[in-house]
Amino acid sequence: MTKQDKHPMDPEDLRQKAEKLAKKQTDKTSEDNAILSSEEIKKTLHELRVHQIELEMQNEELRSAQAQIKAGRERYIDLYDLAPVGYCILSEQGLILEANLTVATLLGTARSLLIKQPISRFIFRADQDIYYLHRKKLFETSELQKCELRLVKPKGAAIWAQLTATTTPAENGAPVCRLVISNITDRKQAEEDLRKRESHFRTLVNTIPDLIWLKDADGVFLSCNKGFERLFGVGEADIIGKTDYDFIDKDQADFFRENDRKAMALGGPRSNDEQITFADNGHKAFLETIKTPMFDTDGKLIGILGIGRDITERKQAETYREMGREILQILNEPGDLQESIQRVLATLKTRTGFDAVGLRLQDNDDFPYFVQDGFSQDFLLTENTLVERDKDGDVCRDKDGNIRLECTCGLVISGKTDPSNPLFTQGGSSWVNDSFTLLNLPSDQDPRLHPRNNCIHQGYASVALIPIRTKDQIVGLIQLNDKRNDRFTLESIEILEGIAAHIGSALMRNRAEEQQEKMQAQLIQAQKMESVGRLAGGVAHDFNNMLSVILGNADMILDEMDPGQPFHEDLTEIRKAGKRSANLTRQLVAFARKQTIAPKVIDLNETIESMLIMLRRLIGEDINLSWRPGKKVWPVKMDPTQIDQILANLCVNARDAIAGVGKLTIQTVNTTFDSDYCAEHLGFVTGDFVMLALSDSGCGMNQETLANLFEPFFTTKEVGKGTGLGLATVYGIVKQNDGFINVYSELGQGTTFKVYLSRHLDKKGFETKESRLPAAARGNETVLLVEDEPAILKIATTILKLEGYTVVAAGTPGEAIYLAKEHAGDIHLLLTDVVMPEMNGRDLAKNILSLYPQLKLLFMSGYTANVIAYQGILDEGVNFIQKPFSKRELTVKVQEVLDRD
């Protein structure tokens, strides 16, 4: 077959060829007609006619077939170009060899511009790898391949397309790719919308705090949310296809399954309460569960939907409210407060189920645990005290002199909580459900003062500190600790604050009752002390007179006696005993607040510092004396010798209380007490004071000893080791100067004496102690001596005459006035007793001064009895000598008064 035969001829050309063949045959037929018969001619003509008709029919069929082929080709071209999907042929290298109009439309360019272009030019950059792998696998396997990727128009947005590819050989035998491109953008968008809706729905279900799950009729899990995953402690993928029996014990699984059956039998929602324990953190919770059967459109049961709502907080609030009522009832019952608080603590621990519960109450300046349950002994060793101490172990104070309290407990008790901080409430409480986060809190964001973090290190995650108030003062706190997270709600904290308020009211009521009892006891004690004081003062007055005679005679005899004489040593011992007795009477007089003093405005720090060397010698080398003066202490007005007495007596007591090596701290600080504070603290006085504190590390005292501490002659020391007058003297001195004293002590914990001396507002005229006077010189003046005790009158007269004075002696005030009137010369000095029959010394002085206006006065007494001094405090310019006195003391004082201008 020639190349021309390979293609069908045009119908017109075929007709012309047929005519030529027919003419040739006709010509041949004419030549043969001569030899054919007529029959044969007819037959031949007939056949030719038939063939002609057949040829015409075939020609008609051919024309019809050609028309159909042309129409079919046109339809194919239309279908190919305008197909809803793109068709193209790619070379093995990915070049476009042929493409329909749909491909051009999808790619947003003319079809003529696509030919010979790499199809990768139109593939989204991020999806190039998808196409590369798709093409590679196609030509490696020659199997149909599909992929989904994004195509990019030159000027337009990307579209999603599905590529379906097969391979076929080209005319030259090389493999080519027949590619179908389907626009799946709408489908992808629908899938994305569905995915988002499913994601939103899933997020919604997982965000719901309730537990949601779906089971089939046999109890097999079909789905669940995040909340439910916490129950079993595994993800949804590990839950689907399993039952309750795969995760929890049989009894609880039976309980859940039985409730499922009841709901299915009911055919509708059924609710019940269930107590569960979350596997992820051990948290116990109460669930209000609603279980609802689910049916398909034909009414066939397909499963059961469960929704569990955590009602733990509601249950907890109900429990706490009931606990509050129970505690209020306990506190209102009559009985011992400590026992009641112990019951309150037990109720708190039982009802809340916390690992540890404690109740701190104020004890002097600290806030130890009054009662506690659950804290270890190691914990209590460091946490029982809240007082901040420096590196030497001494108490730290703020700029106002208040003791600093550490950690969050100290912050709550000090009332320094910030309600804007989520750690604290409006009521001043502190609470946290995960304390471990506080360990990573930057120091500038940590509101706690010197956080110890001991609660956290002990593993307590949930911690609450609830302040206990009496009126507007915080006197303690309730502490609740638990090692589980999320044990508190704001509502439960507020209920606990109400319980703390009940405890505060009970404490205030009990304190009022105790104050009434203490005031009654104090009144009785004050009356007893006053009676003892009057007795001591009276005894001291008469005893002093006798001692003056003893000491005076002993001095005169010893002055005249040669030390080598036999009785010189005995007389010396008599004088020593007399002086010791005089010291005892002075202490009695000090206790009775009848000693005469000469107050001066002094700086307490300077006065104490001048005594430190003497005090260190007094207590010995084994005891370390620490002196901590307060800054800018206020001035006080009192006799400096009384400060000496206070310090000496308290230091001796501290020395005796310390066995061996120990420490004694002396401290001063300014402090102020208002009426509210004094109302809460019996024995305190309103105003500004300078506190003098002495703290020792000695054996401490029990309550019985503390109750009798300041009574004269009360002592716990061995016979001969103490008189029992040291602290009585301190008590008398403090009271005489309008101050007060408090003692804090526990057995084995040492003792602290706090002396509060009233602030002197006039800062002028600070004075220091005067130095000792030199020995007296002989005199030549006239002294009017008045004394109702004959023995003292005699000895004083003798002493003064021996020193060169002219003495006019009188036994009564009346006699003194008479002698003064009758005396011919001058009288330079009136030396008179204060308390006498007929007339006291002050009134006698007025009478004598009317006769001798230039007369100088010197009073003497065993006690003042407020005659020449108010509460024992001498008026300025009044001269006084305390009985008993020695010869030298009398002569020095007389010379001093006479020499004074």
C-alpha positions in Angstrom: 0.0 0.0 0.0 1.3 3.4 -1.0 1.4 6.3 1.2 -1.5 7.8 -0.8 -3.6 4.6 -0.1 -3.2 5.1 3.5 -5.7 7.9 3.5 -9.3 7.8 2.1 -9.8 9.5 -1.3 -12.1 12.4 -1.8 -15.5 11.3 -3.1 -15.1 13.4 -6.2 -11.8 11.9 -7.1 -13.3 8.4 -6.6 -16.2 9.2 -9.0 -13.8 10.5 -11.7 -11.7 7.3 -11.5 -14.8 5.1 -11.7 -16.0 7.0 -14.9 -12.6 6.4 -16.5 -12.8 2.7 -15.7 -16.4 2.5 -17.1 -15.5 4.2 -20.4 -12.6 1.9 -20.8 -14.8 -1.1 -20.3 -17.5 0.3 -22.7 -14.9 0.7 -25.4 -13.8 -2.9 -24.9 -17.4 -4.0 -24.9 -18.0 -2.3 -28.3 -15.1 -4.2 -29.7 -16.5 -7.4 -28.4 -20.0 -6.8 -29.4 -19.3 -8.2 -32.7 -18.7 -11.6 -31.3 -21.4 -11.5 -28.5 -24.9 -12.6 -29.0 -27.8 -10.4 -28.2 -28.6 -12.4 -25.1 -25.2 -12.1 -23.8 -25.2 -8.4 -24.5 -28.4 -8.0 -22.6 -27.1 -10.0 -19.7 -23.9 -8.0 -19.7 -25.8 -4.7 -19.7 -28.0 -5.8 -16.9 -25.1 -6.7 -14.7 -23.4 -3.4 -15.5 -26.6 -1.6 -14.5 -26.7 -3.6 -11.2 -23.1 -2.8 -10.5 -23.7 0.9 -11.3 -26.6 0.9 -8.8 -24.5 -0.9 -6.2 -21.7 1.6 -6.8 -24.0 4.5 -6.3 -25.3 3.0 -3.1 -21.8 2.4 -1.8 -20.9 6.0 -2.7 -23.9 7.3 -0.8 -22.9 5.2 2.2 -19.4 6.5 2.0 -20.5 10.1 1.9 -22.7 9.4 5.0 -19.9 7.7 6.8 -17.5 10.6 6.1 -20.1 13.1 7.4 -20.5 11.1 10.6 -16.7 10.9 11.0 -16.4 14.7 10.6 -19.2 15.3 13.1 -17.7 12.8 15.5 -14.3 14.5 15.2 -15.9 17.9 15.9 -17.7 16.5 18.9 -14.5 14.9 20.2 -12.6 18.2 19.9 -15.4 20.0 21.7 -15.5 17.3 24.5 -11.7 17.3 24.8 -11.2 21.0 24.9 -14.3 21.8 27.0 -14.1 18.8 29.4 -14.7 19.6 33.2 -11.2 18.2 33.8 -7.9 19.1 32.3 -6.2 16.7 29.9 -2.6 17.0 28.9 0.3 14.9 27.7 3.7 15.4 29.4 7.1 14.3 28.4 9.1 12.1 30.8 10.9 15.4 31.8 7.6 17.0 32.7 7.2 19.3 29.7 3.7 19.9 28.4 3.3 18.4 24.9 -0.4 18.8 24.5 -3.2 20.3 26.7 -6.9 21.0 26.4 -8.6 24.3 27.0 -9.6 23.3 30.5 -5.9 23.0 31.5 -5.3 26.5 30.1 -8.2 27.8 32.0 -7.1 26.2 35.3 -3.6 27.6 34.9 -4.9 31.0 33.8 -3.0 31.2 30.5 -3.4 30.6 26.7 -3.1 27.0 25.5 -0.4 28.0 23.0 1.7 29.3 25.8 1.6 26.0 27.7 3.3 23.8 25.0 6.9 22.9 25.9 6.5 24.5 29.3 7.4 22.5 32.4 4.3 21.8 34.4 6.3 22.3 37.6 6.3 26.0 36.8 2.6 26.1 37.8 2.9 24.0 41.0 2.9 25.7 44.4 6.5 26.0 45.7 5.7 24.1 48.9 4.2 21.2 46.9 7.0 20.7 44.5 8.2 17.6 46.4 4.8 16.1 46.1 4.9 16.4 42.3 8.4 15.2 42.0 7.7 12.0 44.0 4.4 11.5 42.0 6.3 11.7 38.6 9.2 9.6 39.8 6.9 6.8 41.0 4.8 7.0 37.8 7.7 6.3 35.4 9.4 3.8 37.7 6.2 1.6 38.1 4.2 2.5 35.0 1.2 2.2 37.3 -1.6 4.7 37.7 -0.7 7.4 40.2 -2.7 10.0 42.1 -1.7 13.0 44.2 -3.2 16.2 45.5 -1.3 19.5 45.4 -1.8 23.2 44.7 -1.4 24.9 41.3 -0.6 28.6 41.0 -1.9 30.8 38.2 0.5 33.5 36.9 -1.9 36.1 38.2 -4.2 34.6 40.7 -4.6 32.5 43.8 -3.6 28.9 44.2 -6.1 26.2 43.5 -6.2 22.7 44.8 -5.9 19.9 42.1 -5.9 16.2 42.0 -3.5 14.7 39.4 -4.3 11.3 37.9 -1.5 10.0 35.7 -0.8 7.0 33.4 2.1 6.3 31.0 1.9 5.4 27.3 4.5 5.2 24.5 4.7 7.9 22.0 5.1 7.4 18.1 8.8 7.3 18.7 8.5 4.8 21.4 9.4 7.1 24.3 7.1 7.0 27.3 4.8 10.0 27.9 2.5 10.8 30.7 -1.3 11.2 30.1 -2.4 13.5 32.9 -5.9 14.3 34.2 -6.1 17.4 36.3 -9.2 17.8 38.5 -10.0 21.1 40.3 -10.7 20.0 43.9 -10.6 23.4 45.5 -14.3 23.3 46.6 -13.9 19.9 48.0 -10.7 20.9 49.9 -12.5 24.0 51.2 -15.4 21.8 52.3 -13.0 19.4 53.9 -11.3 22.3 55.7 -14.6 23.7 56.8 -15.6 20.3 58.1 -12.2 19.9 59.8 -12.6 23.3 61.5 -16.1 22.5 62.6 -15.0 19.1 63.9 -12.0 20.9 65.6 -14.2 23.5 67.1 -16.6 20.9 68.3 -13.8 18.9 69.7 -12.3 21.9 71.4 -15.7 22.8 72.8 -16.1 19.3 74.2 -12.6 19.3 75.6 -13.0 22.8 77.0 -16.1 21.9 78.9 -15.0 21.2 82.5 -17.4 18.3 82.7 -16.4 14.7 82.0 -18.0 13.5 78.7 -17.9 10.0 77.3 -19.8 7.7 74.9 -20.1 3.9 75.2 -21.9 1.4 73.1 -24.6 -0.8 74.5 -22.0 -3.3 75.8 -20.1 -0.6 77.7 -17.3 -0.3 75.2 -15.9 3.3 74.9 -16.5 5.0 71.6 -15.2 8.5 72.5 -14.4 10.8 75.4 -13.1 14.3 76.1 -9.9 15.6 77.9 -11.7 15.8 81.2 -12.5 12.1 81.1 -8.9 11.2 80.1 -7.8 12.5 83.5 -10.0 9.9 85.2 -8.2 7.0 83.7 -4.9 8.8 83.2 -4.5 7.9 79.6 -5.4 9.4 76.2 -8.6 8.9 74.2 -6.8 6.6 71.8 -6.0 4.2 74.6 -9.6 4.4 76.0 -11.6 3.7 72.8 -12.4 0.0 72.4 -12.0 -0.8 76.1 -14.4 -0.9 79.1 -14.3 0.4 82.7 -12.9 -3.0 83.8 -9.7 -2.2 81.9 -8.9 0.8 84.1 -10.5 0.6 87.6 -11.2 -2.1 90.1 -14.1 -4.4 89.6 -16.3 -3.0 92.4 -16.3 0.5 91.0 -16.6 -0.8 87.4 -19.6 -2.9 88.5 -21.1 0.3 90.0 -20.6 2.3 86.8 -22.0 -0.5 84.7 -25.1 -1.0 86.8 -25.9 2.8 86.5 -25.5 2.4 82.7 -28.0 -0.5 82.7 -30.5 1.5 84.8 -30.3 4.4 82.4 -30.8 2.1 79.3 -33.7 0.4 81.0 -35.2 3.8 81.8 -34.9 4.9 78.2 -34.0 8.4 79.2 -31.6 10.5 81.2 -30.8 9.3 84.7 -28.7 11.1 87.3 -26.7 9.9 90.3 -23.7 11.0 92.4 -20.4 9.2 92.1 -17.2 9.6 94.0 -14.1 9.1 91.9 -10.3 9.4 92.1 -8.5 10.9 89.1 -5.6 8.7 88.1 -3.4 11.6 86.8 -2.9 13.2 90.3 -4.9 11.2 92.8 -7.4 14.0 93.2 -10.7 12.8 94.8 -13.8 14.3 93.4 -17.6 14.0 93.6 -19.4 13.8 90.3 -23.0 14.5 89.5 -23.4 12.1 86.6 -26.2 12.2 83.9 -26.4 9.1 81.7 -28.6 9.3 78.5 -29.3 6.4 76.1 -28.7 7.2 72.4 -30.9 5.7 69.6 -30.6 5.8 65.8 -33.4 6.9 63.4 -34.9 3.5 63.6 -35.1 3.6 67.4 -32.3 1.1 67.8 -30.1 1.6 70.9 -26.6 2.5 69.8 -25.0 3.5 73.1 -25.1 5.7 76.2 -23.8 9.2 76.6 -22.4 10.2 80.0 -21.8 13.6 81.4 -20.1 14.0 84.8 -20.0 17.4 86.5 -17.5 17.9 89.3 -19.5 19.0 92.3 -16.5 18.7 94.7 -16.4 22.4 95.5 -20.2 22.4 96.3 -19.8 19.3 98.5 -16.7 20.9 100.1 -18.6 24.1 100.7 -21.4 22.1 102.3 -18.9 20.2 104.5 -17.1 23.5 105.5 -20.4 25.2 106.4 -21.4 22.2 108.5 -17.9 22.2 110.0 -18.3 25.9 110.8 -21.5 25.3 112.7 -20.0 22.4 114.6 -16.9 24.5 115.6 -19.1 27.4 116.7 -21.0 25.0 118.9 -17.8 23.7 120.4 -16.6 27.2 121.1 -19.8 28.2 122.8 -19.8 25.2 125.1 -18.6 25.9 128.7 -15.2 24.5 129.6 -11.5 25.0 129.3 -10.6 27.1 126.2 -7.4 25.0 125.4 -9.5 21.8 125.4 -12.1 23.5 123.2 -9.4 24.7 120.7 -7.9 21.2 120.7 -11.4 19.9 119.7 -11.7 22.6 117.1 -8.4 21.5 115.6 -9.4 17.8 115.5 -12.7 18.8 113.8 -10.8 20.9 111.2 -8.4 18.0 110.4 -11.2 15.3 110.2 -13.6 17.4 108.2 -11.2 18.8 105.7 -9.0 15.7 105.4 -5.8 17.8 105.3 -2.4 16.2 106.1 -1.5 18.8 108.7 -3.5 21.5 110.6 -2.1 23.9 113.2 -3.3 26.9 115.2 -0.8 29.6 116.1 -1.6 32.0 119.0 0.4 35.0 120.3 2.8 34.2 123.2 4.5 37.4 124.1 6.2 38.6 121.0 6.1 35.2 119.2 3.4 33.1 117.6 4.1 29.4 118.3 1.7 26.6 117.6 -0.8 26.5 120.4 -2.1 23.2 119.0 -1.2 21.2 115.9 -1.7 17.8 114.3 0.2 16.3 111.4 3.5 18.4 111.4 6.7 16.5 112.0 9.0 17.2 114.9 11.7 18.2 112.5 9.3 20.8 111.0 8.3 22.1 114.4 11.9 22.6 115.4 12.4 25.4 112.9 8.8 26.5 112.3 7.4 26.8 115.8 8.9 30.3 116.1 8.3 33.1 113.6 10.7 35.7 115.1 13.4 36.8 112.8 16.9 36.7 114.4 20.3 38.0 113.3 23.4 35.9 112.8 24.1 36.1 116.6 20.6 34.8 117.4 19.3 38.1 118.6 15.7 39.3 117.9 15.4 41.7 114.9 13.2 44.7 115.0 11.9 47.2 112.5 12.4 50.9 112.6 9.5 51.3 115.1 10.9 48.8 117.5 8.4 46.1 116.5 9.7 42.5 116.4 10.0 41.2 112.8 8.2 38.0 111.9 9.4 35.8 109.0 7.8 33.9 106.2 4.2 34.0 104.9 2.9 33.3 108.5 4.6 36.4 109.7 3.2 38.4 106.8 -0.4 37.3 107.5 0.0 37.9 111.3 1.6 41.3 110.7 -1.4 42.2 108.5 0.8 43.1 105.5 -1.0 41.1 102.9 -1.9 42.7 99.5 -5.5 41.9 98.4 -4.5 42.7 94.8 -2.1 39.8 94.9 -3.8 36.4 94.0 -2.0 34.8 96.9 -4.1 36.8 99.4 -7.8 37.6 100.0 -9.6 40.7 101.1 -9.8 39.1 104.6 -6.0 39.0 104.8 -5.7 35.3 104.3 -3.0 33.6 102.2 -3.7 30.5 100.1 -2.1 28.6 97.3 -3.1 25.4 95.5 0.4 24.8 94.1 3.1 26.1 96.4 5.9 24.7 94.3 5.5 27.6 91.8 6.6 30.0 94.5 10.1 28.4 94.5 10.7 29.9 91.0 9.1 33.3 91.8 11.6 36.2 91.3 12.6 37.9 94.6 11.2 41.2 93.5 7.8 39.6 92.9 7.7 37.5 96.1 5.6 39.4 98.7 6.8 37.1 101.5 9.3 38.3 104.2 12.3 36.0 104.3 10.5 33.0 102.9 11.8 29.8 104.6 9.9 27.5 102.1 9.9 24.8 104.6 6.3 23.9 103.9 7.2 23.5 100.2 10.3 21.4 101.0 8.1 19.2 103.1 6.0 18.5 100.0 2.9 20.5 100.9 1.3 21.8 97.7 -1.9 23.3 99.1 -1.3 25.8 102.0 -3.8 28.2 103.6 -3.1 30.7 106.4 -6.2 32.3 108.0 -5.7 35.2 110.4 -7.4 35.1 113.8 -8.5 38.5 115.1 -9.7 39.9 118.3 -11.3 43.2 117.5 -8.8 44.8 115.0 -5.7 43.0 116.3 -4.4 39.7 114.7 -3.5 37.3 117.5 -2.8 34.2 115.6 -3.7 32.1 112.5 -5.2 28.8 111.4 -2.8 26.8 109.1 -3.9 24.0 106.8 -1.4 22.1 104.7 -1.9 19.2 102.2 0.4 17.5 99.8 -2.3 17.4 97.1 -2.9 20.2 94.6 -6.1 22.2 94.3 -7.4 21.6 97.8 -8.9 25.1 98.2 -11.5 27.4 96.7 -12.1 31.0 97.4 -15.4 30.0 98.9 -13.8 27.5 101.3 -11.2 30.1 102.3 -14.0 32.6 103.1 -15.7 29.9 105.2 -12.5 29.3 107.1 -12.2 33.0 107.7 -15.6 32.9 109.4 -14.4 30.0 111.5 -11.3 32.1 112.5 -13.6 34.9 113.5 -15.5 32.5 115.8 -12.2 31.5 117.4 -11.2 35.1 117.7 -14.4 35.9 119.5 -14.0 32.9 121.8 -10.4 34.1 122.6 -11.6 37.6 123.3 -14.3 36.3 125.6 -11.9 34.0 127.3 -9.3 36.8 127.6 -11.9 39.1 129.1 -12.7 36.4 131.7 -9.0 35.9 132.3 -8.4 39.7 132.6 -11.1 39.9 135.2 -9.5 37.1 137.1 -6.1 38.6 136.8 -7.3 42.1 137.8 -8.9 40.6 140.8 -5.7 38.7 141.6 -3.7 41.8 140.9 -5.9 43.8 143.3 -5.4 41.3 146.0 -1.6 41.2 145.2 -1.4 45.0 145.2 -3.2 45.1 148.5 -0.8 42.5 149.9 2.2 44.2 148.5 1.0 47.5 149.9 0.5 46.0 153.3 3.9 44.3 153.1 5.4 47.6 152.0 3.9 49.6 154.9 5.1 46.9 157.3 8.6 46.9 155.6 8.8 50.7 155.7 7.8 50.8 159.4 10.3 48.1 160.4 13.0 49.7 158.3 12.5 53.1 159.9 12.9 51.8 163.5 15.7 49.4 162.4 17.5 52.2 160.6 17.6 54.2 163.8 19.1 51.3 165.7 21.6 50.7 162.9 22.6 54.4 162.9 23.5 54.0 166.6 25.4 50.8 166.1 27.4 52.1 163.1 28.1 55.5 164.7 29.4 54.0 168.0 31.4 51.4 166.1 33.0 54.1 163.9 33.9 56.3 166.9 35.4 53.5 168.9 37.4 52.2 165.9 38.7 55.7 165.2 40.1 55.9 168.7 41.3 52.3 169.0 44.7 51.0 168.0 44.3 48.2 165.4 46.4 46.0 167.5 44.0 45.9 170.5 42.1 42.7 171.1 38.6 44.0 170.3 39.5 45.9 167.2 38.8 43.0 164.9 35.5 42.2 166.6 34.3 45.8 166.3 35.2 45.8 162.6 33.0 42.7 162.1 30.2 44.5 164.0 30.5 47.5 161.6 30.5 45.2 158.6 27.4 43.4 159.9 25.8 46.8 160.5 26.5 47.9 156.9 25.1 44.7 155.5 22.0 45.2 157.6 21.8 48.7 156.4 21.8 47.4 152.8 18.9 45.0 153.6 16.9 47.9 155.1 17.6 50.0 152.0 16.2 47.2 149.9 13.1 47.0 152.1 12.7 50.8 151.8 13.1 50.6 148.0 10.5 47.8 147.8 8.1 49.9 149.9 8.8 52.8 147.4 9.8 55.0 150.4 13.4 55.5 149.6 14.3 59.1 148.9 15.7 59.8 145.4 17.1 62.7 143.4 15.8 62.3 139.8 17.9 63.6 137.0 17.3 63.7 133.2 19.6 61.0 131.9 20.5 59.2 128.7 19.8 55.5 129.6 22.4 54.3 127.1 25.2 56.4 128.7 24.2 55.4 132.2 24.3 51.7 131.2 27.6 52.0 129.3 29.3 53.5 132.4 28.4 50.4 134.3 29.4 47.7 131.8 32.9 47.1 133.2 31.4 46.6 136.7 28.6 44.4 135.4 31.0 42.1 133.5 33.0 41.7 136.7 29.8 41.0 138.6 28.6 38.2 136.3 32.0 36.6 135.7 34.0 35.6 132.6 31.9 32.5 131.7 29.0 34.7 130.8 29.1 36.7 127.6 27.5 40.1 128.2 26.1 41.6 124.9 25.1 45.2 125.0 22.7 46.3 122.3 21.8 50.0 122.7 18.8 51.4 120.9 19.3 54.2 118.5 18.4 57.7 119.8 16.6 56.4 122.9 14.4 59.0 124.6 15.6 60.6 127.8 14.2 59.4 131.2 14.1 61.1 134.5 15.1 59.1 137.5 17.9 58.7 140.1 20.9 57.2 138.3 21.7 55.2 141.4 18.4 53.4 140.9 19.5 52.3 137.4 22.6 50.9 139.1 20.3 49.0 141.5 18.1 47.6 138.8 21.0 46.4 136.6 23.0 45.0 139.5 20.0 43.0 140.9 18.9 41.7 137.5 22.5 40.7 136.4 23.1 38.9 139.7 19.8 36.9 139.2 20.9 36.1 135.6 24.3 35.0 136.8 22.8 32.6 139.3 20.3 31.3 136.7 23.0 30.3 134.2 24.8 27.1 135.0 28.4 27.5 133.7 28.8 29.2 130.3 25.9 31.4 129.1 24.8 34.7 127.6 23.3 37.8 129.0 21.9 40.5 126.6 21.1 44.0 127.7 19.0 46.0 125.2 17.3 49.4 125.0 14.6 50.5 122.6 11.9 53.1 122.3 8.4 51.8 122.3 4.8 53.2 122.4 1.6 51.7 123.6 -1.8 52.9 122.7 -5.1 52.3 124.4 -6.1 49.5 122.1 -2.9 47.6 122.8 -3.2 48.1 126.6 -6.8 46.9 126.5 -5.5 43.6 125.1 -2.4 43.4 127.3 -3.1 43.5 131.0 -0.5 45.4 133.0 0.6 47.7 130.1 0.3 51.5 130.3 -0.4 53.9 127.5 2.3 56.3 126.5 5.9 56.5 125.3 8.5 54.4 127.1 12.1 53.4 126.9 12.3 49.6 127.3 15.3 48.2 129.2 15.5 44.5 128.5 17.8 41.9 130.1 17.7 38.4 128.6 19.6 35.4 129.9 20.1 31.9 128.7 19.6 30.4 132.1 17.4 27.7 133.5 14.1 29.8 133.3 11.2 29.7 135.7 7.9 27.9 136.1 4.6 29.6 136.5 4.5 29.2 140.3 7.9 31.0 140.6 6.7 33.8 138.2 3.6 34.4 140.3 5.7 35.2 143.5 8.7 36.7 141.8 8.6 40.2 143.3 7.5 39.4 146.8 10.1 40.3 149.4 12.0 37.4 150.9 10.7 35.0 148.2 13.7 33.1 146.8 14.4 29.8 145.1 18.1 29.9 146.0 19.7 27.9 148.7 19.8 29.2 152.3 22.5 31.8 152.5 22.6 32.4 148.8 20.1 35.2 148.6 17.8 37.4 150.7 14.8 37.4 148.3 14.9 41.2 148.2 16.7 41.8 144.9 13.7 41.6 142.6 11.5 43.3 145.2 13.9 46.2 145.1 13.7 46.3 141.3 9.9 46.2 141.5 9.7 49.0 144.0 12.1 51.2 142.0 10.2 50.8 138.8 6.8 51.5 140.4 8.3 54.5 142.2 9.2 56.0 138.8 5.8 55.4 137.3 7.0 52.5 135.1 6.1 48.9 134.9 7.9 45.6 134.4 7.1 42.3 132.6 8.9 39.0 132.8 8.9 36.2 130.2 10.3 32.9 131.1 10.0 29.2 130.4 11.9 26.3 132.0 15.0 25.6 130.1 14.5 28.5 127.8 15.9 31.4 129.8 14.3 34.6 131.1 13.7 38.1 129.9 13.0 41.1 132.1 11.5 44.1 130.4 11.5 47.3 132.4 9.5 50.1 130.8 10.6 53.6 132.0 8.5 56.6 131.1 9.8 59.0 128.4 10.8 62.5 129.7 9.7 65.1 127.2 12.0 67.9 128.2 15.3 66.9 126.6 17.3 69.7 128.3 19.6 69.2 131.2 21.1 65.7 130.8 23.1 64.9 134.0 25.5 62.2 135.0 26.2 60.7 138.3 28.2 62.8 140.6 31.6 61.5 141.7 32.2 60.5 145.3 32.9 63.4 147.7 36.2 63.7 149.4 36.6 63.2 153.1 35.1 65.9 155.3 37.1 68.7 156.8 36.6 69.8 160.4 33.9 72.4 160.9 33.3 75.3 163.3 29.6 76.1 162.6 26.6 75.7 164.9 24.2 72.8 164.2 20.6 72.5 165.6 20.2 68.7 165.8 16.6 67.4 166.3 16.0 63.7 166.7 13.3 62.0 168.7 15.3 58.8 169.1 17.6 59.4 172.1 20.3 57.0 171.0 20.7 58.6 167.6 20.5 62.1 169.1 23.4 61.2 171.4 25.6 59.5 168.8 25.0 62.2 166.2 25.8 64.9 168.7 29.0 63.2 169.7 30.1 62.7 166.0 29.5 66.4 165.1 31.2 67.7 168.3 34.3 65.5 167.5 34.4 67.2 164.1 34.5 70.7 165.7 30.9 71.7 165.3 28.8 73.4 168.1 25.7 71.3 168.6 22.4 72.4 170.0 20.6 69.1 170.6 16.8 68.7 170.9 14.7 65.6 171.4 11.4 67.0 170.2 10.3 69.7 167.7 8.9 71.9 170.6 12.2 71.7 172.4 14.0 72.6 169.2 11.9 75.8 168.7 12.5 76.8 172.3 16.3 76.3 172.1 16.4 78.2 168.8 14.6 81.2 170.3 16.9 81.2 173.4 20.1 80.7 171.5 22.3 83.8 171.7 24.4 83.3 168.5 23.8 82.2 164.9 22.5 78.7 164.0 24.0 77.7 160.6 22.3 74.3 160.0 19.2 72.6 161.0 19.7 68.8 161.0 16.4 67.2 161.7 14.6 63.9 161.5 11.6 63.9 159.1 9.1 61.8 161.1 8.7 62.9 164.7 5.9 63.3 167.3 4.3 66.8 167.5 5.6 68.0 164.2 7.3 66.7 161.1 10.7 67.9 159.9 9.3 70.1 157.1 7.0 72.1 159.4 9.8 72.4 162.0 12.1 73.8 159.3 9.5 76.5 158.5 9.3 77.6 162.1 13.1 77.8 162.6 13.6 79.6 159.3 11.3 82.4 160.6 13.9 82.9 163.3 17.0 82.3 161.1 16.3 83.1 157.5 19.8 82.2 156.3 19.5 78.8 158.0 20.5 75.8 155.9 18.5 72.6 156.1 19.4 68.9 156.1 16.8 66.2 156.6 17.4 62.7 157.7 15.1 59.6 157.8 14.8 55.9 157.3 12.0 56.7 154.8 10.3 59.9 153.6 6.6 59.1 154.2 6.0 61.8 151.6 6.8 64.6 154.1 9.7 66.2 152.2 9.2 64.3 148.9 6.3 63.3 146.7 6.4 59.5 146.3 10.0 59.6 147.6 11.2 62.1 145.0 13.0 65.1 146.5 12.1 68.6 145.5 14.9 70.3 143.8 17.3 71.9 146.4 16.2 69.7 149.3 19.1 68.1 151.2 18.6 64.6 152.6 20.7 61.9 154.2 19.4 58.3 154.4 19.4 56.4 157.7 21.4 54.5 158.7 24.5 56.5 158.1 28.1 56.1 159.1 30.2 58.7 160.9 31.9 59.7 157.6 28.7 59.8 155.6 27.2 62.2 158.2 30.2 64.6 158.4 30.6 64.7 154.6 26.9 65.5 154.1 26.9 68.2 156.8 30.0 69.8 155.3 28.5 69.6 151.8 25.3 71.4 152.8 27.1 74.1 154.8 29.6 74.8 151.9 26.8 75.1 149.4 25.8 78.6 148.4 
